[in-house]
Amino acid sequence: MNVEAGFWGVGVLIVLLVLRVPVAMALVAVSFGGITALIGMGPALGVLQNTPYSFVASWTMSAVPMFLLMGFIAFHTGLTGGLFEAAKVVLRRLPGGLAISSIFACSGFAAVSGSSLACAAAMGRIAIPEMVAAGYRPSIAAGAIAAGGTIGALIPPSILMIIYGVFAETSVTQVFVGGIGIGVITAVGYCIVVVLISLLRPDLIPARDTAPVSEEGWAAILRVLPITALVLVIFGGLFSGLFTATEAGAVGALGTLILAGVTGKLTRQAIGRSLMETVTSTGALFIIGVGAAMFTRFLGISGLSNFLSSFVAGADLSYVQLMLVIVLIYLALGTFMEPFGAMLITLPIFLPILRAEDISLVWFGVLVVKLLEIGMITPPVGMNVFVIKNVAGKYVTIAQVFGGVLPFILMDLLVIVLVVALPPVVMFLPDLLR
């Protein structure tokens, strides 16, 4: 063991990331170089040769392309297009009804796509122009959508949660179930923010909409019923034990394909774009995962993981102190790194510590995903904010979107405090379904 080499490896990795080297390449380079320095070129080449297959060949990992395909087909065939209109029918009379409708539409879209960026892009195009036309301050309208998009990684199927479950060697289904509770709490928290703003600052959010429901509104509800029923079937089967996570993804992809065909929305162009985006997204995720798997091997060979676990045990940190350190690290990483990279470079360090402290890895997985999603709307590299700017640039500037998400970030921090202080908030449903 050579703990010093492990620290050097972590330091070099941080420098490479600061220099904007792609996460996957930085992980592979540091791991290969570190293993070579510790035990030689031959073993390092063996790790480089075997890790891609051993990582990709995981049965659970095959859920990733299935859920991605499900989301892309639903998006490109317009099966989720009526979510915002349907939510307006039910929620329009509430203070800030349009913003609340967009948040719940994001939650519904999340149950199909599992992607924060896809949520923000899809809802931003639809909802922001309508909110601005109704008298909403553009910054608040954009902030609500950018924040609502973060729900995409909390409500299953979450690609982040699948990757986490594989690396933590814990049940993806259990993490999914835990994510539902926090996803709902987050959505409700965002709605509370909207209501408070509408009551305290009516100049930012107009009075509630009392117009009668149009025929188009009722038609929108009918349009989203098929995809809603499919989602209920998928997750009913998943949480009842009828499907594994991978089988649920396959059922979802096939079901979405059939629905698009039956409704006449399945075109050759939609299939081509869905397949291409599924392949490119899966490839991007997997290469980062391979790098992270190699980095885990390097840290294990150097002995750094065991050293840090022993150090934390010897330092006698309280639960609150340990969680405060971890939360601050993830919040800091979220300001300049995308979620997958931030998660995969830290899990090899944190997981041994958590196991030594007997902290539930299911609970921690939900906490990590929530922390990483906060990073999607924090400056300077809040990816959801830039997506909103791209789809609604004629209404807002980057600075205005960051200003608009601020009250939602404050609510996110309250949710983090709740999750850390009361772990049963996350674990209630997973424990109930065991």
C-alpha positions as CSV (number, residue, x, y, z in Angstrom):
1,M,0.0,0.0,0.0
2,N,1.1,3.6,-0.7
3,V,-1.4,6.1,0.7
4,E,0.8,9.0,-0.4
5,A,0.4,7.9,-4.0
6,G,-3.4,7.8,-3.5
7,F,-3.4,11.4,-2.3
8,W,-1.2,12.4,-5.2
9,G,-3.6,10.7,-7.6
10,V,-6.6,12.6,-6.1
11,G,-4.6,15.9,-6.3
12,V,-3.7,15.3,-9.9
13,L,-7.3,14.5,-10.7
14,I,-8.5,17.7,-9.2
15,V,-6.0,19.7,-11.2
16,L,-7.0,18.0,-14.4
17,L,-10.7,18.8,-13.7
18,V,-9.9,22.4,-12.9
19,L,-8.1,22.6,-16.3
20,R,-11.4,21.3,-17.9
21,V,-10.0,18.0,-19.0
22,P,-13.0,15.7,-19.7
23,V,-14.0,13.7,-16.6
24,A,-13.7,10.3,-18.2
25,M,-10.2,11.0,-19.6
26,A,-9.0,12.5,-16.3
27,L,-10.2,9.4,-14.4
28,V,-8.6,6.9,-16.8
29,A,-5.3,8.8,-17.1
30,V,-4.9,9.2,-13.3
31,S,-5.9,5.6,-12.6
32,F,-3.7,4.1,-15.3
33,G,-0.7,6.2,-14.3
34,G,-1.2,5.5,-10.6
35,I,-1.6,1.8,-11.0
36,T,1.5,1.7,-13.2
37,A,3.5,3.6,-10.6
38,L,2.4,1.3,-7.8
39,I,2.5,-2.2,-9.3
40,G,3.7,-1.9,-12.9
41,M,2.7,-1.4,-16.5
42,G,1.5,-5.0,-17.0
43,P,-1.2,-4.9,-14.2
44,A,-2.2,-1.4,-15.3
45,L,-2.8,-2.6,-18.9
46,G,-4.8,-5.5,-17.5
47,V,-7.0,-3.2,-15.6
48,L,-7.4,-1.0,-18.6
49,Q,-8.3,-4.0,-20.7
50,N,-10.7,-5.7,-18.4
51,T,-12.6,-2.8,-16.7
52,P,-14.6,-1.7,-19.7
53,Y,-16.1,-5.1,-20.2
54,S,-16.7,-5.9,-16.5
55,F,-18.4,-2.5,-16.0
56,V,-20.6,-2.6,-19.1
57,A,-21.5,-6.3,-18.8
58,S,-23.3,-5.6,-15.5
59,W,-26.9,-6.7,-15.9
60,T,-28.2,-3.7,-14.0
61,M,-26.4,-1.3,-16.2
62,S,-28.5,-2.4,-19.2
63,A,-31.4,-0.5,-17.6
64,V,-29.6,2.7,-18.5
65,P,-30.1,2.5,-22.3
66,M,-33.6,1.1,-21.9
67,F,-34.8,4.0,-19.8
68,L,-33.0,6.5,-22.0
69,L,-34.7,5.0,-25.0
70,M,-38.1,5.2,-23.3
71,G,-37.6,8.9,-22.5
72,F,-36.3,9.9,-26.0
73,I,-39.1,8.1,-27.8
74,A,-41.7,9.8,-25.5
75,F,-40.1,13.1,-26.1
76,H,-39.6,12.9,-29.9
77,T,-43.0,11.5,-30.5
78,G,-44.8,14.1,-28.4
79,L,-46.3,11.7,-25.9
80,T,-45.4,14.0,-23.0
81,G,-46.4,17.2,-24.8
82,G,-49.7,17.6,-23.0
83,L,-48.4,17.4,-19.5
84,F,-48.3,21.2,-18.9
85,E,-51.8,21.7,-20.3
86,A,-53.1,18.8,-18.3
87,A,-51.6,20.2,-15.1
88,K,-53.1,23.6,-15.8
89,V,-56.6,22.2,-15.8
90,V,-56.2,21.0,-12.2
91,L,-53.9,23.6,-10.7
92,R,-54.6,26.9,-12.5
93,R,-56.8,28.4,-9.7
94,L,-54.0,28.2,-7.2
95,P,-51.8,31.3,-6.5
96,G,-49.0,31.1,-9.1
97,G,-51.0,28.3,-10.8
98,L,-49.0,28.4,-14.1
99,A,-45.7,28.0,-12.3
100,I,-47.1,25.3,-10.1
101,S,-48.4,23.5,-13.2
102,S,-45.0,23.7,-14.8
103,I,-43.4,22.1,-11.7
104,F,-45.9,19.2,-11.6
105,A,-45.5,18.8,-15.3
106,C,-41.7,18.5,-14.7
107,S,-42.5,15.8,-12.2
108,G,-44.6,13.9,-14.7
109,F,-42.0,14.3,-17.4
110,A,-39.4,13.0,-14.9
111,A,-41.3,9.8,-14.5
112,V,-40.7,9.2,-18.3
113,S,-37.3,10.7,-19.0
114,G,-35.2,10.6,-15.8
115,S,-33.2,13.6,-17.1
116,S,-33.0,17.0,-15.5
117,L,-31.8,18.6,-18.7
118,A,-34.6,17.0,-20.8
119,C,-37.2,18.2,-18.2
120,A,-35.9,21.8,-18.3
121,A,-35.6,21.9,-22.1
122,A,-39.1,20.5,-22.8
123,M,-41.0,22.5,-20.2
124,G,-39.0,25.6,-20.8
125,R,-40.1,25.8,-24.5
126,I,-43.7,25.3,-23.5
127,A,-44.3,27.0,-20.2
128,I,-42.0,30.1,-20.1
129,P,-43.6,32.0,-23.1
130,E,-47.1,31.3,-21.6
131,M,-46.1,32.5,-18.1
132,V,-44.5,35.6,-19.4
133,A,-47.6,36.4,-21.5
134,A,-49.7,35.9,-18.4
135,G,-47.7,38.6,-16.5
136,Y,-45.1,36.5,-14.7
137,R,-41.7,38.2,-14.2
138,P,-39.5,36.4,-16.7
139,S,-36.8,35.6,-14.1
140,I,-39.3,33.8,-11.8
141,A,-40.8,31.9,-14.7
142,A,-37.4,30.7,-15.9
143,G,-36.3,30.0,-12.3
144,A,-39.3,27.8,-11.7
145,I,-38.7,25.7,-14.8
146,A,-34.9,25.4,-14.1
147,A,-35.6,24.3,-10.6
148,G,-38.4,22.0,-11.6
149,G,-36.1,20.3,-14.0
150,T,-34.0,19.0,-11.2
151,I,-36.9,16.8,-10.1
152,G,-36.0,14.7,-13.2
153,A,-33.2,12.9,-11.4
154,L,-35.2,12.3,-8.2
155,I,-38.3,10.6,-9.5
156,P,-37.7,7.2,-11.1
157,P,-36.4,6.3,-13.6
158,S,-33.3,8.2,-12.6
159,I,-30.2,7.4,-14.5
160,L,-28.1,8.8,-11.7
161,M,-29.7,6.4,-9.2
162,I,-29.0,3.4,-11.5
163,I,-25.3,4.3,-11.8
164,Y,-25.2,4.9,-8.0
165,G,-26.8,1.5,-7.3
166,V,-24.2,-0.3,-9.4
167,F,-21.2,1.4,-7.8
168,A,-22.6,1.2,-4.3
169,E,-23.7,-2.4,-4.8
170,T,-27.1,-1.7,-3.4
171,S,-30.6,-2.2,-4.7
172,V,-31.5,0.2,-7.5
173,T,-35.2,-0.4,-6.8
174,Q,-34.8,0.6,-3.1
175,V,-33.0,3.8,-4.2
176,F,-35.8,4.5,-6.7
177,V,-38.4,4.1,-4.0
178,G,-36.5,6.4,-1.7
179,G,-36.2,9.0,-4.5
180,I,-40.0,9.1,-4.9
181,G,-40.5,10.6,-1.4
182,I,-37.8,13.3,-1.8
183,G,-39.0,14.1,-5.4
184,V,-42.5,14.7,-4.1
185,I,-41.2,16.7,-1.1
186,T,-39.1,18.8,-3.5
187,A,-42.0,19.5,-5.8
188,V,-44.2,20.5,-2.9
189,G,-41.5,22.7,-1.5
190,Y,-41.1,24.5,-4.9
191,C,-44.9,25.0,-5.0
192,I,-44.7,26.6,-1.5
193,V,-42.1,28.9,-2.8
194,V,-44.3,29.9,-5.7
195,V,-47.3,30.5,-3.5
196,L,-45.3,32.6,-1.0
197,I,-43.9,34.8,-3.8
198,S,-47.4,35.2,-5.3
199,L,-48.8,36.3,-1.9
200,L,-45.9,38.5,-0.9
201,R,-44.9,39.9,-4.3
202,P,-47.9,40.0,-6.6
203,D,-45.9,42.2,-8.9
204,L,-43.7,39.1,-9.7
205,I,-46.5,36.6,-10.1
206,P,-50.0,37.6,-11.2
207,A,-53.3,36.8,-9.5
208,R,-54.7,33.3,-9.9
209,D,-56.4,32.3,-13.2
210,T,-60.2,31.9,-12.8
211,A,-61.0,31.3,-16.4
212,P,-63.1,28.2,-17.2
213,V,-61.4,25.1,-18.5
214,S,-61.4,25.0,-22.3
215,E,-62.0,22.0,-24.4
216,E,-58.3,21.9,-25.3
217,G,-57.5,21.6,-21.6
218,W,-59.8,18.5,-21.2
219,A,-58.3,17.1,-24.4
220,A,-54.8,17.5,-22.9
221,I,-55.8,15.3,-20.0
222,L,-56.9,12.6,-22.4
223,R,-53.7,12.9,-24.4
224,V,-51.5,12.1,-21.3
225,L,-53.6,9.3,-20.0
226,P,-51.8,6.6,-22.0
227,I,-48.3,7.5,-21.0
228,T,-49.5,8.0,-17.4
229,A,-51.0,4.5,-17.4
230,L,-47.7,3.1,-18.8
231,V,-45.7,4.8,-16.1
232,L,-48.0,3.3,-13.4
233,V,-47.7,-0.2,-14.9
234,I,-43.9,0.1,-15.1
235,F,-43.4,1.2,-11.5
236,G,-46.2,-0.9,-10.1
237,G,-44.4,-3.9,-11.5
238,L,-41.0,-2.6,-10.4
239,F,-42.0,-1.9,-6.8
240,S,-44.1,-5.0,-6.4
241,G,-41.2,-7.1,-7.5
242,L,-42.7,-8.3,-10.7
243,F,-39.9,-6.5,-12.7
244,T,-36.3,-5.9,-12.1
245,A,-35.0,-2.4,-12.9
246,T,-33.7,-3.6,-16.2
247,E,-36.9,-5.4,-17.1
248,A,-38.9,-2.3,-16.1
249,G,-36.7,-0.2,-18.5
250,A,-37.3,-2.7,-21.3
251,V,-41.1,-2.8,-20.7
252,G,-41.1,1.0,-20.7
253,A,-39.2,1.3,-23.9
254,L,-41.4,-1.3,-25.7
255,G,-44.6,0.3,-24.2
256,T,-43.6,3.8,-25.3
257,L,-42.8,2.4,-28.8
258,I,-46.2,0.8,-29.0
259,L,-48.1,3.9,-27.7
260,A,-46.3,6.1,-30.2
261,G,-47.3,3.6,-33.0
262,V,-50.9,3.4,-31.9
263,T,-51.3,7.1,-31.7
264,G,-49.7,7.6,-35.1
265,K,-46.8,9.6,-33.8
266,L,-44.1,7.1,-34.5
267,T,-42.2,8.4,-37.5
268,R,-38.9,7.2,-39.1
269,Q,-37.3,10.5,-38.1
270,A,-38.4,10.1,-34.4
271,I,-37.1,6.6,-34.2
272,G,-33.8,7.6,-35.8
273,R,-33.3,10.5,-33.4
274,S,-34.3,8.5,-30.4
275,L,-31.9,5.7,-31.2
276,M,-29.0,8.1,-32.0
277,E,-29.5,10.1,-28.8
278,T,-29.8,6.9,-26.7
279,V,-26.5,5.5,-28.1
280,T,-24.6,8.8,-27.7
281,S,-25.9,9.4,-24.2
282,T,-25.3,5.8,-23.1
283,G,-21.7,5.9,-24.5
284,A,-21.0,9.2,-22.7
285,L,-22.2,7.8,-19.4
286,F,-20.5,4.4,-19.7
287,I,-17.1,5.9,-20.5
288,I,-17.2,8.0,-17.3
289,G,-18.3,4.9,-15.4
290,V,-15.4,2.9,-16.7
291,G,-13.0,5.7,-15.6
292,A,-14.6,5.7,-12.2
293,A,-14.3,2.0,-11.8
294,M,-10.6,2.2,-12.7
295,F,-10.2,5.0,-10.1
296,T,-11.8,2.8,-7.5
297,R,-9.3,0.1,-8.3
298,F,-6.4,2.6,-8.0
299,L,-7.6,3.9,-4.6
300,G,-8.0,0.3,-3.3
301,I,-4.5,-0.6,-4.4
302,S,-3.0,2.5,-2.9
303,G,-4.8,1.9,0.4
304,L,-6.3,5.4,0.5
305,S,-9.9,4.2,0.9
306,N,-9.0,2.1,4.0
307,F,-6.8,4.9,5.3
308,L,-9.7,7.5,5.1
309,S,-12.1,5.1,6.7
310,S,-9.7,4.5,9.6
311,F,-9.0,8.2,9.9
312,V,-12.7,9.1,10.2
313,A,-13.3,6.3,12.7
314,G,-10.3,7.6,14.7
315,A,-11.3,11.2,14.5
316,D,-14.6,10.3,16.2
317,L,-16.6,12.6,14.0
318,S,-20.3,12.8,14.9
319,Y,-23.0,12.0,12.4
320,V,-23.8,15.7,11.9
321,Q,-20.1,16.6,11.4
322,L,-19.6,13.9,8.9
323,M,-22.7,14.8,6.9
324,L,-21.8,18.5,7.0
325,V,-18.4,17.7,5.4
326,I,-20.0,15.5,2.7
327,V,-22.8,18.0,2.0
328,L,-20.4,20.9,1.6
329,I,-18.1,18.9,-0.7
330,Y,-21.0,18.0,-3.0
331,L,-22.4,21.5,-3.0
332,A,-18.9,22.8,-3.9
333,L,-18.4,20.3,-6.7
334,G,-21.8,21.1,-8.0
335,T,-20.7,24.7,-8.8
336,F,-18.4,23.6,-11.5
337,M,-18.9,19.9,-12.3
338,E,-21.7,17.9,-14.0
339,P,-23.5,15.4,-11.7
340,F,-22.2,12.1,-13.1
341,G,-18.6,13.2,-12.9
342,A,-19.0,14.7,-9.4
343,M,-20.7,11.5,-8.1
344,L,-18.3,9.0,-9.7
345,I,-15.1,10.7,-8.5
346,T,-16.3,10.9,-4.9
347,L,-18.0,7.5,-4.4
348,P,-14.8,5.5,-4.3
349,I,-13.7,7.8,-1.4
350,F,-17.0,8.1,0.5
351,L,-18.5,4.6,0.2
352,P,-15.9,2.9,2.4
353,I,-16.3,5.6,5.0
354,L,-20.1,5.2,5.0
355,R,-19.9,1.4,5.3
356,A,-17.5,1.8,8.2
357,E,-20.0,4.2,9.9
358,D,-22.9,1.8,9.1
359,I,-24.8,4.5,7.3
360,S,-27.5,3.3,4.9
361,L,-26.3,3.3,1.3
362,V,-29.9,3.5,0.0
363,W,-30.5,6.7,2.0
364,F,-27.1,8.1,1.0
365,G,-27.8,7.5,-2.6
366,V,-31.0,9.6,-2.5
367,L,-29.1,12.4,-0.6
368,V,-26.3,12.4,-3.1
369,V,-28.7,12.7,-6.1
370,K,-30.5,15.6,-4.4
371,L,-27.2,17.4,-3.7
372,L,-26.0,16.9,-7.2
373,E,-29.2,18.3,-8.6
374,I,-28.8,21.4,-6.6
375,G,-25.6,21.9,-8.5
376,M,-27.7,21.9,-11.7
377,I,-29.0,25.4,-10.8
378,T,-26.1,26.9,-8.9
379,P,-23.6,29.3,-10.5
380,P,-21.3,29.4,-12.3
381,V,-22.0,26.1,-14.1
382,G,-25.7,25.5,-13.5
383,M,-26.5,23.3,-16.5
384,N,-30.3,23.7,-16.2
385,V,-29.9,27.4,-16.2
386,F,-27.9,27.4,-19.4
387,V,-30.5,25.1,-21.0
388,I,-33.3,27.5,-20.0
389,K,-31.3,30.4,-21.5
390,N,-30.9,28.5,-24.7
391,V,-34.7,27.8,-25.1
392,A,-36.0,31.1,-23.7
393,G,-33.1,33.5,-24.4
394,K,-35.4,36.2,-25.8
395,Y,-37.1,36.5,-22.4
396,V,-34.2,36.3,-19.9
397,T,-30.5,36.7,-19.4
398,I,-28.3,34.2,-17.6
399,A,-28.1,36.5,-14.6
400,Q,-31.9,36.8,-14.4
401,V,-32.3,33.0,-14.5
402,F,-29.8,32.6,-11.7
403,G,-31.6,35.2,-9.7
404,G,-34.9,33.4,-10.4
405,V,-33.7,30.1,-9.0
406,L,-32.3,31.6,-5.8
407,P,-35.6,31.1,-3.7
408,F,-35.8,27.5,-5.0
409,I,-32.2,26.8,-4.0
410,L,-33.0,28.0,-0.4
411,M,-35.9,25.5,-0.4
412,D,-33.5,22.8,-1.6
413,L,-31.2,23.5,1.3
414,L,-34.2,23.1,3.7
415,V,-35.0,19.7,2.1
416,I,-31.3,18.7,2.6
417,V,-31.6,19.6,6.3
418,L,-34.8,17.6,6.5
419,V,-33.2,14.5,4.9
420,V,-30.1,14.6,7.1
421,A,-32.0,15.3,10.3
422,L,-34.7,12.8,9.6
423,P,-33.4,9.8,7.6
424,P,-36.9,8.0,7.9
425,V,-38.2,10.6,5.5
426,V,-36.3,8.8,2.8
427,M,-36.3,5.3,4.2
428,F,-40.0,5.0,5.0
429,L,-41.1,3.7,1.6
430,P,-38.0,1.5,1.0
431,D,-38.5,-0.1,4.4
432,L,-42.2,-0.5,3.8
433,L,-41.6,-2.4,0.6
434,R,-38.8,-4.8,1.9
